[in-house]
Structures are given as C-alpha cells and as structure tokens.
Amino acid sequence: MTDSRPLPAGARERIEAAVDAAFDEQIDTTIAFTAIPSTRAAEAPCQDMFAKLLRDRGYEVDDWVINQDDLKALPGYGPVETDFSRARSVVGTCRPAREEGRSLILQGHCDVVPAGPLDMWERPPFQPVIENGWLYGRGAGDMKSGTISALYALDAIKAAGYRPKGRIHLQSVIEEESTGLGALSTLQRGYRADVCILPEPTDEKLMRAQVGVIWFRLKVRGIPVHVARAGTGSNAIKAAIHLIQKLEGLEAEWNERAKTHPSFKSVEHPLNFNPGIIKGGDWASSVPAWCDVDCRIGVLPGWKIADAQAEIVDFVAKAARSHPFLANNPPEIVWSGFLSPGYEATEIQESEAVLAPVYEHVFGRKLTSFSSTALTDARFYGLDFGVPAFCFGATMEGAHGFNERVDLASVKRVTKALALFTASWCGIEAN
C-alpha cells in the first residue's frame, strides 16, 4: 500500500461543489434521522434507517445483533443492565477493486440521552426544526448530524466523479452514551483501518485527549419505621446524601492530581463527579429503607480503571465509617455501566498532517485542538486495537440538555473537510 497522492486537478473544487449541491438533501436526511427517538434500547429504527441509506448507495452492509457474551473479555467492557437482546451495529463498507490507498473508519453513534421533562423544552425534542441557521432536536448535535455528514462526505466524492482508492467503513453504533459496546462490537467483529475519525461535535476542533468514565451505583439501606418515631429508624435517603457529599472530596482530590497531567493541567476541573439518578423510599410517612444513587466520575488518561475503582471503594468505606448507621451497615457498590479509561491521541501525526491543510482551506484558519472532559468511543481504537483515532466535528450547543442544537453552517464546513480529508487520505481516482 502506498501513500495517497495529491488530488487530481480540479477535484477539490468539484468535491466542495458536490457538498453544496446536496446540502439541502443532507439537512432533510439529518432531520429524519434526528426525529427518531433513539434512546437506550430503542435504537433499532435509527439503525434500520441508516442501513437502508447504505444499501441504497450500494455499500456492503453488515447489520448484526450484538452478543454481549462475545465482548465481556475485551478491554473496556462495561456491563449493560437494560434489555440488550435487540442491540445492533451497522457497518457499510466501500471497498475498491484494488486497495492502493490508506483505509479509514468513519464512526457515528445513533443513541441519544433521555430528553427529560418535555414541558421544559422550548421545542419538542423529537420534532426537529430549523431556526436562524440552527437545527434543534435531541441528538441533532450529539451526534446524528455528524453521522450523516460522514455519509454525505462520501456521497460528494462519488458525485464529483471519483472513487476512493482505500477501504472505508462507515459505522453507526449504539451504547456510546453508556458503555461503548456498539463500538467494541465492531472491533470484535474485525473492523480495522489506518485511522478512525468520529465526527462528534467538537466545535470545529480536533479532540486530542479525553477523560475516562466510571459509572457506579450506591445501594444504601436503612431501617424503616413510622415517621412519628423517625429517631428509632435510619433514613436511607439521608444516608445516601451523606455519601454524595463525602464523594465530592474524592472529586477534589482527583482534580488536584489533574493539575500535573500533561493533557489536562491547563483544563480547569476536568474530572467531574455527578450523582445522576436517585431512587428511594416507598412512602412519604415511612422512614425510607432503601436508596439507590447512580453516579458518574471522570478519570485521567493513564489511570488504570481497577485502581480508580479501588479508590472509590476505599473512599465510600471511609465515608460510611463516619456515619452512625452506615458504619455498621455499609452500602453496596455496583459497577453499572462505563468502566472506560481516558485516552490521548498520540499516534495521529500522519492523519493530522493530512487534515491540517484541508482544514485551513475549508475554515480559513489553522487547525486547533483541545482536551475533552467528556468521553467518546475513540478510546477503544487507540488504546486497545492499534487504530489511531480522534474526534472532529461541528459546533453544537445544549449537549445532554434542553434545546440541543447544531450550527448548520458548521455542519456544511465539516462535511467538506471530511470529504476532502477522505479523498486525500485514501486517494481517489476517476469513476
């Protein structure tokens, strides 16, 4: 395999023109994709749509139900507690007759986080609308517009009269927001390339590093009594609040360590602890006998997940010892999702050298990078499977919040950059 050669004369202009010509259609496809409420365990209609988009374009389509048992021994695995019996990954492959260029994975995820109280949205989350150049809707930015950008970037190369000289896998996965098992399943199935790009919403920057994430559940138990004799029982909800407040101390300790980390020392408070779900009690006039708190905490690249887990266990045990009831009735800790290390994209020099001039041409400025306090699927590729990986995508606002939106002008620029990067990375030849 040889390095890709410079683009043919006029190819850049024709590819960009093809993006422009199809952009209204691209927006319509993005709206249709965003309108599907693909929350956890409900992603199948999105995968159906994406598989059809691939088939209609002539891709080799691999659409399979994920077997969680196949993944449990792989690095980065995290347990799934919901119904996983219909979970699917979809991969479309564009394969040249003779593979002369470098290979590429373009991966998006179709799962979205819950919308929350619908009356707190200014616009219905699954009825996408365009206002003042922004597309609103849950998943519009994170990251359905990115997945569709990758699809239309490859469309533009074909419409311009060219075909890639390298193998390309266009992937739509699930579980990015909770375990990453969709991405892990593609790797277990054997998909590899010379680089992987995830068009996550990165505000038009290259994501050079990201934190890892651990999910855990605190299962706190108490002693139920009638509230008239509350002092004779033990309130599990109040005990859980005690643990939450104490765990903020662990968050503070870990952020002190972050001040010397090469990728995160200039990032203020990169490691966030979040008690994200709380359930407890059975009756307002009964002292609650139980409380479960689902938590998320970030970890730095280079930290071993097992070591971080041990610190969490020790910290919770210490916090329990300072509570009159929990001292003799410690909480149970359940690992409930992400067990994911942080990642630094240290092997992307070759692909960055191709992206940088493309970026400068499309955006009119030099490519910049950042270290993210969020997690993406890039970690699997770069850490464990020898595939350099990074994220690069459009500008969005409201990730995981109300009124999520993505800047459509930014989406168009990113689509052009992905198309030109692909053409330069894989090499192209006339159809």
N, C-alpha and C positions, 0 to 999 in steps of 0.2 A: 504494500500500500504506500502511495506517495502522498506528500503534502499537496493540498489543493493549490491550484494555480490562480493567478489574478482573474477576475471576472472578464468575460468577453466584452468587447467594446459595445457600449450602449445597454448592457444588461442591467446595470444598476438603475438606470432611468426607467427601463421597461418594467422592472420588478416593482419599483415605487409607484408607477402609474397603475399597475395592476392592483395594488393595495387600495389606492384611491378609488378605482373603478368599482371595486367590490365592497367598499366600506359600508354602504347602506345595508347591503345584504348581511354583512358581518354583524352589524348592530341588531338587525332583526333576529338573527340566529342567537346572539347573546341574550336578547330579551326572552326568547322562547326557552332557552336553557335556564335562565335565572328564575323564570316563572314556576319552575318545578320545585316544590318544597322538599328538597333532598336532605332532610335531617337524618340523624343516625338511624340506621336500619330501614330507611325509606328512600335509598338512593337508586333503586332499580329503574324507575322511569328515566332518570338522567342518563344512566348507563345505556338504556335502550336507545335513547335519542343519539347519544354520541356514537354508539356502534353503527347506527343507521347512517349518520353523517360520513363515517369512514367507509362503509360499504358502498354508498352512493358515489364515492370518489375513487373506488377501485382499490382500496387498501386491502392487504391481507389482514383479516380481523381475527384476533384471539379474544374470546369472551368466555370467561370461566368463573365458576363458583369457587370461592376460596375455601380451602380446607385448613382450618386453624391448627389442626394437629401437625400439619406439614411445617408450620412456622415456629413452633414452640422452642425448638432447639437452636434457632438462629439468633445471632446477636441483635439486640434492640427490640426483641419481642416484648410486648406488653399485653396483659390479659384483657379480654373483651367480656363484659358482663351482660350485654344485650344479646338478642337473638341474632346469631351470625350465620344462620343456615342458608340465607339467600344472598350473602355478600358476594359481590362480583368485582373483578378487574377487567378492563377493556384496553387492548393494545392494538393499534393499527400500524402495520409495517409497510414502508415504502422501500423496496429492495431493487437496486439497479441490476441489470443483466450481468454486469461485471463490476465488482466493488473495487473502485480505484481511489475513492476519496475517504475521508475520515467519517466515522459513524457518529450518530447523535441520538440522544433521547430527549424528547420534549414532554414533560410531565405536568399535568394539572390534576387537581382533586375536585370532585363534584360534591362532596359532603359539605354541609353548612351547619353552623351552630343554631340552636333554637332562637326564634325571634323574640321570645319574651312576651310581655303583655301587649297585645295588638293595639289597644287603645292609646299606647304611648308612642306609637309611630305616627309621623305626620302623613305618611303614605303607606298603604298596605304593603307589607314586606314581600309578598309573592305576586304582586301586580306591578311589575317594573314600569317605571315612567322616566321619560327624559325631560329635564328642566335645566335650562341655561347651560347646556353642554355637559351635564352630569346625568349618568344613568343611576337611578335609585332602585334598591331592592336588596333583600338578604342574599348574599352570595355574588352580587354584581361585581364587587371588587375582590372578594376573598372566596374563590378566585376564578369564577366562571368566565369572566371576560378574558382572563389570561389564557385559559384553556382554548377558548375559541380564537384568540389571537394567534396561537400556535397553528391551529388548523388553517386559518386564512393566510398566514405567512407562507405555508407550503403551497396553498392554492395559488398565491401570487407568482411563485416561481414557475409553476406549470402554465398559468395564463400568459406569462411573459414569453413562453416558448422554450422553456428549459426543463431539464430534469436533473435531480441531484445525482452525483457520482458516488455518494456514500449511502450506507444503510441508515434509515431513520425510523425510530419507534415513537409514535405519538400515543401517549398513555393517559387514560383517565382512571384515577384510583379513588378509593374511599378511605375512611378512617384517618385521614390526615389530622383531623381536629381532636383525635382521642387516643390513638395508639400507633398509627402509621402502618398498620398491617396491609393495607392495599398496596403501598409501595413495596413493602417487604415481599409480598406475594409475587410481584413481577420479577424481582431478583431471584426468588426461589425457583421461578419458572425458567430462568436462564437468560433474561433480557439484559444485555450489556451494550456499552458503546464507549467511544473515546471521550465523550463528555456528556453530562446531563445538565440541561437547563430547566429550571422550574420558573415559569412566568408568574410567580407570586407578586402581589402588589408591593413594590419596594420603593415607590416614589421616584422611579426612573434612575435608581442607583443599583450598584452591584452589591449583593449581600456577601460580605467576606467572612463573617463569623456569626454564630448563633448560639444561644444558650441551650442547654438540655432541660428536660422537664421530667418531674416525678409527680404522679398522682397517687394520693393515699387517702384512705378513709379512717377516721377516728370513730370507733364504736364504743360509746360511753354508756355505762349502765348505772342506774340509781336504785333507790328504794321508794316505791310508790306508797303514798298514804293520802288520806283526805287532806285537802288543803287547810282545813281547820286545825290540823295538827302537823303543819308543814315541818316544824322543827324536829319531828321524830323520824322523818324520812330523809332522802337525799335526792336533790333535784339534778337529773342528768343533763338538762339543758344548761343550767348554771355551771355545772362542772365542765361541760364542753367549752363554754365561753372562757373559763379559766385556762384551758389548754390552748385555745386560739390566741389568747393574749400572751401566753408564755412563748408560743411558737414565733411570735414577732421578734423575740430575742434571737432565735436561730437565724431568721432573715437578716437581722442586723449584723450578726457575726459573719455570715457568708458574704455580705456586701463589703465588709471590711477587707476580707481576703481578695475580693474582686479588684480592689484599688491597686494591686500589683500585677494583675493579669495582663499580658501583652495586648490582647484584643479588646479588653473591657475596662482598662484602667481609666480611660477618659470618658466612659459612659456613666452617668450618674444613676446609682441604684439599679443595676442591671438585673438583680435577682429578686423576683417578687414572689411573696407568699400570699396565696389567696384562698380563704375559705369560701368555696364557690357554691356549695349546696348544703343546706342544713335541714334535717328532718328529725322530729322527735315528739314524744308525748302522745297521749291518746285522749286526754280530757282536760278541759280548762280548769276544772276544780279538783284535779288529781295532781299530786307531785309527779312529774314525768319519770318513768322508769327507764327510758332509753333516749338516746340522741346520737344520730349519725351525722358526721360532718365530712363532706368530700373536699379535699384540699389539693392545691397545686403549688409547687415551689420550683423555681428555676435553679439550675446548676451550671457551673462553668465548664467550658471545654477543657478536657484533660482530667476532669474528676471522674473517678470510677463510680458507677451507679451504686454498686454494692456498698462502697464506703459511705456515700451520701445517705443511703438507706439506714446504715448502722448509726449514723449521726442523728437521723430523725428519731429512730427508736430510742436512743440514749436520751435525747432531749425531752421526748414525751415522757419517758420514765422519770426523769428528774422533775419535770413539771407536775407529774402525778404525785410524787412524794411530798410536794409542798401543799397538797390539798387534803383536808381532813378525811374525806371519804375515799378519794381515789388512791390515797397512799396504801390502802389495803385492798382496793378494788381497781387495779389499773385498767386503762382502756385497751382494747384490741386495735391493732393497726392492720388494715387490709390494703394491699397494693392493688389499685383499682383501674389502671389504665397505663398512661405513659410511664415507661422506665427507660428514658431516652437520654443518651449522653449529648453534651454540646459538640459543636463541630466548627472547625476552622478550615476554610477552603484554601489549603496550602499548595495544592497541585494543579492550579488552574492557569498557570502562566501562559501556556500555549493558547488556550481558548480566549483568555483575556486579551492577548495580543491581537487576536482576530476581531474581538468585539470592540476594542477601543477606537480604531479608526472608523468603523461602522457607526458607532455611537456619535463620534464627533461630527460625522457627515449629517446624520439624521437630526441630532439635537442641537447642533451648533455650539457645543461646549464639550469640555473634556469629561470623560467618564469618572465618576467618583464612587466611593464605596462606603460601607458602614457595617457596624456590628449590631446584630439584632437581639433584642430582649425577648423575642418570640422564637418559636421552634418551627421547623419545616421538615419535609421528608428528605431534604438534601443529605442529611446525616448518614442515612443508610448507604448511599452510593459512595461517598467519600471516605467514610470511616471503615467500612467493613467489606466492600466489594470492589475496591480498586477502580472506581469510576469517578473522576473529578466531577464535582457538582457545585453549582451555585444558583442563586435566585436573582432574577432580573425582571421587573415588570412595571406596571403603570402606577399612577398616582390615585390613591383612594382615600376616603375618609369614613370613619364610623365602623371600623372592623369590630365585629362581635357586639356592636352597639345598635342603637336606634338609628334609622335613616342612613344606613350604609349606602355609599355612593362611589362611583368611579368616574374619573375625568375622561370623556370620550376622545378628546384631542390627544391626551396622553396614550390612550389605547391605540390610536392610529400610529403614533410615533413608535410605540413598542412593537407593533405588528411589522412595520417597515424594518426596524432594527433586527427583529427575529428572522425576517425573510432574507435580509442581506447577510446576516451572520451565517445562516444556514447555507446560502449559496457560496460564501467564501470559505466556510469550514469544510463542507462536504465536497465542494467543487460542483460545477454544473456543466452540462453540455446541451446542445440544441436537441429538441424533440425530434 
